[in-house]
């Protein structure tokens, strides 16, 4: 009998060779368990841990997961009627909490440095008939990368990620603290903040920085720099450029790794955009992107003539990013909290514009003639974004700009004064923009867009039922 992978031809020749090498490593000992990790609709890792002897077979046959995982919002509540006809989804195959299958990508295998003798592998999701799961976000990005490859180009991206790390004071694990979600932990600061890039601030948090650095390097992630950011207990990491789907894989791995590493050492790490702490500064995820010609390995954004900001391809790609900025906003900033970041003169963009080396613009253009690092930095994202959807939205928008030869217009040298289309000011507004963007619906898939919007609208509905501290303070005594 053939395996699930063999039956449906799910691996390339390279992946097949990598899987055989992985089996040899398992057979040689040294690995007790393997975590089969799958990035869900939110970009969170879910999956199962198998003992080594079972993991060997699961490489070929996949691991079954319940389809209700695809129905959960950020509180892990199931927001689709999974026991109704069709399971509440727009396609068959998910009714009654039926299974889907995740299959390992052998190229992603790692041994976790903080969990001795534990292997880890990233998976792709498939239906029982071997077809890609329509709600699997990694495959959405794979399709976009494939379209670009047909043009003889590779997608290159570097990550600039901000986040917070706190000292963990109380994990809040009393019986009354459980729920969906449970009570968040009590924490204290590691730095007071507002001494941006000062060496003394860095030295005071060197222990946690070294903890993060050593583990990320052991994971072979392309870490470039570690910084103390402006806000209290706020940090930033930057990563060197990688190609294709790998930048998104890197983001998924590093978020999960940092949270696990910090938890084990008595810290709490969060990628939430704007935590509720005094004097907080919002965290962003700035995405540096370019295209590389496969024919000669040259940066396709690099201009040939002095005075040009980008090549013709680069300008059209930039025009596509600007044209679809509002439609893509919900994929770059998918939480209610993320929209608290967009404030005038805050270094977070508030309108769809571009400028040369200006951090107030949504799209910052860097480089020039002879500079192989020429690129576009999109500053719109928050660090909670599903990396596969964020990067796919960039690629599809850029490709559309290239096809339509979209003109991005002139550089906006006064980014908070230049008349331009305003970015959405709330998650609800962003979802409406996504629903109206015909190109993104066509490329990502209307079925997926409707599914994602329904899930995020359920989160908004839960939020609107809560009474905030602001409301209580504003009205309780006044009226």
Secondary structure, DSSP 8 states (H G I E B T S, - for coil): ---HHHHHT-S-HHHHHHHHHHHHHHHTS---EEEEEEE-TTS-EEEEEEEHHHHHHHHHH-EEEEGGGGGB-TT--B-S-TTSGGGGSSSSS-GGG-EEEEEE-GGG-EE-TTSTTEEEEEEEEE-TTS-B-TT-HHHHHHHHHHHHHTTTEEEEEEEEEEEEEEEEEE---SGGG-SSS----EEE-S-----TT-HHHHHHTHHHHHHHHHHHHHTT--EEEEEE-SSTTEEEEEEEEEETTHHHHHHHHHHHHHHHHHHHTTEEEE--SS-S-TT-----EEEEEEEEETTT--BTT--SSTT-SS-HHHHHHHHHHHHTHHHHHHHHS-STGGGGS--TTSSS--BS-EEET-TTSSEEEE--TT-TT-EEEEEEE-TTS-HHHHHHHHHHHHHHHHHHT----S--SSTTTS---B--SSHHHHHHHHHH-HHHHHHH-HHHHHHHHHHHHHHHHHHHHS--HHHHHHHTTT-
